[in-house]
Amino acid sequence: MKHSFNEFSKIMHGMGRKFELSKVFNDLLTMSICSFHRTNLQSQLRDKDEDNEALYMNTIKPYARENLNEFAKAIGILQLNAAQNPYSDILGEFFMQDITKGQNGQYFTPEPICDMMAQMQLSGDDGEFNKRVHDPACGSGRLLLSGAKLNPKNYFFGADNSNTCAKMATLNFFMNGLRGEVAWMNSLSMKFYGGWHINTNGIGIAPIEAEQSQIWSTPPVRKDIDLKSKEPDEIKFSGDQLTFF
């Protein structure tokens, strides 16, 4: 991961010499989420979502072609790292070290602690694929990534009051092939600002409104289901969620 982090950081800082670094980072997240939109992937770019296209075009507007090529390289590094170092968190590390530098208390839980907490909560789940794993203050999603190390077949929920953090978690979910939802929301007041479904109803990221969010909406009543006879995508998840905190 260190080599990938250094390569990613080099590109970001190169772009940051001309544009504000935090803007470059946030625009990378937005471009990536737009690029991996469910409609784009499932139609192989034959169909387009108009709102998604408008957001993407507005985001890339300040950048020249050579800048966009650098963004593409950065996204490629993230994808390659996810393949070589599954469930690692380059985005969160860069965000802490180079964007916030610890301001506003934005220090994410170290990976070994995340792994320990995941072991305490999720070990012994016997490979079930219907568990709902929820982190109501997910940051870049690294607690949930640690949970995925034990069983990536679970359904992962993350929520954060920071738009940047919610986008990092969304991209981390997608890059690592996890199914679930990330909500940009205040988990205390339940004020919902936006969110995404990731790899549900097929591969890809889909923006959602509050009414489509399983985190924000009232959980459904639990029903007994026959797990052995169903594929993961056929499971109607219960309202029970396992929380880390």
N, C-alpha and C positions, 0 to 999 in steps of 0.2 A: 504493500500500500504506500510506503514512503516514496518510492519512485513516482508512482502515479500522482501522489499529492504534490510533489515538487513540480512535475510537469504541468499540472492543473494550475498551481499557484503562479508559475511563470507566465502562463497565458493571461490569467486574470490581472496580474500586476502590469503586464505589458499594455493591456487595454486600459488599465487604471491610470496610466500616465497621460492619457488623452481625455478620458471620461472619469467621472467620480467612481471609485472602486465599488462602493456599495450599490450604485446604480447598475454597474456592469454585472455584478453578481446577481442582483434581483432580476435583471433583464434576461440573464442566462436561464434562470429558473422558469421564468414565464415562457420564453421561447421553447424550452424543452417540453414543458407541459403541453403547450399548444401543438408542438410537433408530434407528440405521442397521443394526441386526441384519438379517442376510440373510432370516430368516423374515418379519420385519415388511415389508420392502420387496417381496419376491417374492410375498407373499400379499396385499399392499395392506392390511395390518393385519387380515385375516380370520383368520389363524392367529397363534398366539403361542408363543414358546419359554418354558417355565415358569421355568427358571433365569434367563433374561434378564429376564423380568418381575419376578422377585423382587429381583434386583440393582437394577433401575431404581427400584422402589418403595421399597426401603431407602435408596437414595441421595437421593431427593427428600423423604424423611420430615421433615427439619428445616426445610424451606422452606415459606413461605406461597405462595398463588396468585400474588401480585404478584412474589415472588422468582422463581418459575418462568417468569413472563412475561419477566423480564429475562434469564434463561438462554436462552430462545428467541430473543430479540433478538441475543444474543451469537453463537449458532450461525448465525443468519441472516447476520450480518456476515462470519463465516468463509466461508460458502458464496458470498456475493457477491464477496468478495475473491479466492477461488479462480477464479471465472469471469473477473474483471477483471484479475487479476495471477497467472496460473497459476504454480505451483511456488514461490510465495513462502512465507515461514514466520513468520506472525504469532505462532503459538503459541510457537515457540522464542524469538523476540525478547522476548515478554512474560515468559516463564519466566526468562530471564537477567536482564532489567532489573528486574523487579518481585517475583519469587519468591526466587530464590537469590542474586541480586546478586553473582554470581561466587563464592559460597561453595562449598567442596568441589571447587574446580577446574572447575565446570560452566560453562565458556565454550565455546560451540559455534563451529565453524569459520566464519569470515566467508563470506558468499555468493560474493564474487568468487574466493576461494580454492577453494571447492567447485566453481565453474564451471570453473576452470583444471584441477583434478584430474580432473573428468569428461571434459574435452577430451582430457587425456593418456591416459585409459584407454579411452574409448568412441568417440572420433572415428574415422571410417572403418569403422563396422560395417555400412555399406551398407543400413541400414534393416531388418536382420534383426529378427525379433520373438521369437527363442527365447533370447536371451542372458539369463543369470542374473546379476544384479548384486547383490553382497552387501556390506553394511557391518556388521561384527561389533560395533561400538560406535557405534550410529547416532544417539544423542541424539534430536533431534526429526525426524530423517530428511532433513536438508537436503542432505547429499551425494547421497543417492538422488534427491532432487528435482532436483538439478542434472543428474544422469544422465538423468532423464526429459525434461529440456529438449532433449536430443539425440535421444532415441528413447523415447517413452512406451510403445511396444509391447513393451518388454522386461519381464521378470519380476523384481520387486524384492524383495530380502530384507533385513531389518534386525533387529538384536538389540541389546538394552541391558539392563544390570543394574538400571536404575531403572524402576520401574513407571510413574512419571509420564512419563518419556521414551518408553517403549514405547507408551504411550497417545497421546502427541503424534504419534509417527511413524505409528501406525495411522490416526489421524484425518487427518493430512496425505495419506497414501496415498489414503484414500477420497475426500476432498474433490477431489483432482486426478485421480480416475478411474484410478489405477494398479492393476495386478494384482500380488499378491504376498503376503508373509507378514511379520509382525513378531512376534518372540519376546521375551518378558520372561525373560531368562536371563543367566547368567554365561558369557560366551564362552570364558573360560579353563578353568573347572572343568566346563563344560557342564551345570551345574545349571539345570534348567528350572522356571520358576515359573508360566508361562502364556503365551498367545499368541493370535494372530488370523490368519485367512486373510481377505484383502481382495479383493473382486471376482473371486474364483475360483468357478467353477460358477455364474456369474451375479452380478449386482450385489449388494453388501451385505457386511457384516462378520460373520464367524463365529468364535466362540471355539474354541480347539483345545487338546487335551492333547498331552503330549510326543510320544506315538507318532504323532500326526498332523502333527508339524512336520517339514518338509524340512530345516530348519536343524539341529535336534537329532538327528534320526535319521541312520542311515548312508546316504550318498548312493547312489542306484542306479547300476548299471553302465551306462556310456555305450552307447547304441545309435544307429546311423545312422538318420536319419529323412528323409523327403521333405518338406522345408519348403514347397515351392511348391504342393503339392497339399492342404495342410491350413490350416484357420483357426487363429488363435492359441490359442483355448481347447481345441483338439484336440491340441495338441502335448504329448507326454510329455517333460518336460524332463530333460536329462542331469544327471549328478552334478557336472559342471564348473561352478564359480562364479567369477566375476570379482570380486575383492575390491579395495577401495580402499586397504587398509592391509596 
